[in-house]
Structure formats: structure tokens, C-alpha cells
Amino acid sequence: MRVSPLPDAGRSVSRPAAGPASSAAAAPPATRPLVLFAACALAVAAVDLASKELATTMLATRDVPLLGQFVHLAVVLNTQSAFGVSLGAYTWHINIALTVIALILSSALCQVLVRIDVWAPIMLGLIAGAATGNLFSLVFSPSGVVDFVAVNRGDGRELVFNLADVAALVGLVLVVRTGVRIVRAIRREGSGRTPA
């Protein structure tokens, strides 16, 4: 994601043990959050990379207006960090390091956070998938990460982003939700009450 100048133009519930056939077919409970996390991350990364390829092919020589002067599709290559922020000569290296750290932390936290918020695997999957999509673009696209949805900010500049950025934003919104649930859980434990 970058900013560029405008162009001139729940809780767990115990269940009775299942029979041999059903227990063999079902994945162990401990692996389900990781499976959901991985599936979400892979889906986000795949859709992001496909959309970037499509945008590069179809928007290489033209802009496509969506909402008049407010939103249009146009390819912008981002060689910097998010919002077009430069981190100096080591921008590329720092971006890769931070992305790898985000991926490791997301997978590590999945099993822990799912005990507090059942949406945690999806939340972390959105963030990890977005990081994976942009990391792949960063490594294999020497020209820069493809951003293609341009929104007029109204100050003579526009915000240009891709679908990975959208997924990351949704994931961050869900982080706030999970954070609220963590605070509530801490308060319940502090007061000695059991969850309702």
C-alpha cells in the first residue's frame, strides 16, 4: 500500500465421545485452528497474487474509473514499505524480516488465541496471507509490489493499495475484537467469576 500523487487526468463446550468411525474422520481438535489458519492464509495469498497478475495484464496502459473521481483502478509499483514510506537503503531487507516475523508470530499465536476467540485463526490467517502475498511480490517482482486500487484522499493525493492490504486491514480490525475479549477474560479471572 502506498500514497501517491493524483494523476493529471466463544467458549468451548464438552461433547460426548464420538464413535470410532466419526473420530477417525474428524481432525484432532488441537489441529483444527491451524488448519483453518493455513487455509485462510493460502486463500488470501492466492487471491492477492492472482489479482495482481490480472491488474498488471489489464491495467498496464490504462486507468479504469469505478466511482468517478474518487476511486479508480491503476497499477502503481511500490518499492517502499506500507503507505510508500521509505526505510532507507535497507527498506527491502527490513520488509522481508518484518514479514517473516509476522508469519512466525501468527502461526505461534493461533493455538493460544483460539481459546479466547474462535475467530483468531481467521484473523491471523488474513494477516499471514496478506503478508505472504506481499512478500512473494516483493521477492519476485524487482519493479515493486503491485498496488492497483486508487482512492482519492481529497488533498491532491491518493491512497493506492491491493487486496492483500484489504485483508490485512480486516485482520487488524479483528485483532481489536480479540483484544477486547482478552481484556474481558483477564477481568473475569481477576474478579474470580466464571464465564457466562
C-alpha positions as CSV (number, residue, x, y, z in Angstrom):
1,M,0.0,0.0,0.0
2,R,1.3,3.5,-0.8
3,V,0.2,7.1,-1.0
4,S,0.9,8.6,-4.4
5,P,0.1,12.0,-6.1
6,L,-3.1,12.1,-8.2
7,P,-2.5,11.6,-11.9
8,D,-3.1,14.6,-14.1
9,A,-6.1,13.3,-16.0
10,G,-16.6,-18.4,22.1
11,R,-16.2,-20.7,24.7
12,S,-15.6,-24.5,24.3
13,V,-18.4,-27.0,25.1
14,S,-17.8,-30.6,26.1
15,R,-19.4,-33.2,23.9
16,P,-19.8,-36.9,24.3
17,A,-17.0,-39.0,22.8
18,A,-17.7,-39.9,19.2
19,G,-17.6,-43.5,17.8
20,P,-14.6,-44.9,16.1
21,A,-15.8,-44.0,12.6
22,S,-16.5,-40.4,13.3
23,S,-13.4,-39.8,15.4
24,A,-11.2,-41.2,12.7
25,A,-12.8,-38.9,10.1
26,A,-12.5,-35.8,12.3
27,A,-9.3,-33.9,12.7
28,P,-8.0,-33.7,16.3
29,P,-9.3,-30.6,18.0
30,A,-5.7,-29.2,18.5
31,T,-5.1,-29.2,14.7
32,R,-8.3,-27.6,13.6
33,P,-7.3,-23.9,14.4
34,L,-4.0,-24.4,12.5
35,V,-5.8,-26.0,9.5
36,L,-8.3,-23.1,9.4
37,F,-5.4,-20.6,9.8
38,A,-3.4,-22.2,7.0
39,A,-6.4,-22.5,4.7
40,C,-7.3,-18.8,5.2
41,A,-3.7,-17.6,4.7
42,L,-3.3,-19.6,1.5
43,A,-6.6,-18.5,0.1
44,V,-5.8,-14.8,0.8
45,A,-2.3,-15.1,-0.7
46,A,-3.6,-16.9,-3.8
47,V,-6.4,-14.4,-4.5
48,D,-4.0,-11.5,-3.9
49,L,-1.3,-12.8,-6.3
50,A,-4.0,-13.6,-8.9
51,S,-5.5,-10.2,-8.7
52,K,-2.0,-8.5,-9.0
53,E,-1.3,-10.6,-12.1
54,L,-4.7,-9.7,-13.6
55,A,-4.2,-6.0,-12.8
56,T,-0.8,-6.0,-14.4
57,T,-2.2,-7.5,-17.5
58,M,-5.3,-5.5,-17.9
59,L,-4.3,-2.1,-16.5
60,A,-0.8,-1.8,-17.9
61,T,-1.7,1.1,-20.2
62,R,-5.0,2.4,-18.9
63,D,-6.9,3.5,-15.8
64,V,-10.4,2.3,-15.1
65,P,-12.7,4.6,-13.2
66,L,-15.0,3.0,-10.6
67,L,-16.6,5.8,-8.6
68,G,-16.0,8.9,-10.7
69,Q,-13.0,10.9,-9.4
70,F,-13.0,9.1,-6.0
71,V,-11.9,5.5,-6.9
72,H,-10.2,4.1,-10.0
73,L,-8.0,1.1,-10.9
74,A,-4.5,1.9,-11.9
75,V,-1.2,0.0,-11.5
76,V,1.3,1.6,-9.2
77,L,4.6,-0.2,-8.3
78,N,5.5,0.2,-4.7
79,T,9.2,-0.3,-3.9
80,Q,8.8,1.1,-0.3
81,S,7.0,0.0,2.8
82,A,3.3,0.4,3.6
83,F,1.9,3.8,2.6
84,G,5.0,4.4,0.4
85,V,7.2,5.0,3.5
86,S,10.9,4.6,2.8
87,L,13.2,2.9,5.4
88,G,16.4,3.9,3.6
89,A,18.8,1.6,1.8
90,Y,17.6,-1.4,3.8
91,T,13.9,-1.0,3.1
92,W,13.7,-4.3,1.1
93,H,15.6,-6.2,3.8
94,I,13.5,-4.8,6.7
95,N,10.3,-5.5,4.9
96,I,11.2,-9.2,4.4
97,A,12.4,-9.5,8.0
98,L,9.2,-8.0,9.4
99,T,7.0,-10.1,7.2
100,V,8.8,-13.4,8.2
101,I,8.4,-12.4,11.9
102,A,4.7,-11.7,11.3
103,L,4.2,-15.1,9.8
104,I,6.0,-16.9,12.6
105,L,4.1,-15.0,15.3
106,S,0.8,-15.6,13.6
107,S,1.2,-19.3,13.5
108,A,2.6,-19.5,17.0
109,L,-0.3,-17.4,18.5
110,C,-3.1,-19.3,16.7
111,Q,-3.4,-22.1,19.2
112,V,-3.3,-19.8,22.2
113,L,-5.8,-17.1,20.9
114,V,-8.4,-19.6,19.7
115,R,-9.1,-20.4,23.3
116,I,-10.3,-16.9,23.8
117,D,-11.7,-16.0,20.4
118,V,-12.9,-18.6,17.8
119,W,-12.2,-16.0,15.1
120,A,-8.5,-16.0,15.9
121,P,-7.4,-18.5,13.1
122,I,-9.3,-16.4,10.5
123,M,-7.9,-13.1,11.9
124,L,-4.3,-14.4,11.9
125,G,-4.9,-16.1,8.5
126,L,-5.9,-12.9,6.9
127,I,-2.8,-11.1,8.2
128,A,-0.5,-14.0,7.4
129,G,-2.0,-14.4,3.9
130,A,-1.6,-10.7,3.2
131,A,2.0,-10.8,4.4
132,T,2.7,-13.8,2.2
133,G,1.2,-12.2,-0.9
134,N,3.1,-9.0,-0.5
135,L,6.3,-10.9,0.5
136,F,6.1,-13.0,-2.7
137,S,5.6,-9.9,-4.7
138,L,8.5,-8.1,-3.0
139,V,10.9,-11.0,-3.6
140,F,9.9,-12.0,-7.2
141,S,8.9,-8.5,-8.6
142,P,12.0,-6.4,-8.8
143,S,9.9,-3.4,-10.0
144,G,8.0,-3.4,-6.8
145,V,4.7,-4.6,-5.2
146,V,1.7,-4.1,-7.4
147,D,-1.0,-1.8,-6.0
148,F,-4.0,-1.1,-8.2
149,V,-7.0,0.3,-6.2
150,A,-6.6,4.1,-6.0
151,V,-8.7,6.1,-3.7
152,N,-8.7,9.9,-3.8
153,R,-7.9,11.3,-0.3
154,G,-9.1,14.8,-1.3
155,D,-5.8,16.5,-0.6
156,G,-4.3,16.2,-4.1
157,R,-3.0,12.7,-3.3
158,E,-4.4,9.2,-3.4
159,L,-4.1,6.0,-1.5
160,V,-3.2,3.1,-3.7
161,F,-3.5,-0.5,-2.3
162,N,-4.0,-4.1,-3.3
163,L,-6.2,-7.0,-2.0
164,A,-3.5,-8.1,0.5
165,D,-3.7,-4.7,2.1
166,V,-7.5,-5.1,2.4
167,A,-7.2,-8.5,4.0
168,A,-4.6,-7.2,6.4
169,L,-6.8,-4.3,7.4
170,V,-9.8,-6.6,8.1
171,G,-7.4,-8.8,10.1
172,L,-6.3,-5.8,12.2
173,V,-9.9,-4.9,12.8
174,L,-10.5,-8.4,14.2
175,V,-7.3,-8.0,16.3
176,V,-9.2,-5.2,18.1
177,R,-12.1,-7.6,18.7
178,T,-9.8,-10.3,20.1
179,G,-8.1,-7.7,22.3
180,V,-11.4,-6.8,23.8
181,R,-12.1,-10.4,24.5
182,I,-8.7,-10.8,26.2
183,V,-9.3,-7.8,28.4
184,R,-12.7,-9.3,29.4
185,A,-11.1,-12.7,30.2
186,I,-8.5,-11.1,32.4
187,R,-11.1,-9.1,34.2
188,R,-13.2,-12.2,34.8
189,E,-10.2,-14.1,36.2
190,G,-9.3,-11.1,38.4
191,S,-12.8,-11.0,39.9
192,G,-12.9,-14.8,40.3
193,R,-16.0,-15.1,38.1
194,T,-16.5,-17.9,35.6
195,P,-17.5,-17.1,32.0
196,A,-21.3,-16.8,31.5
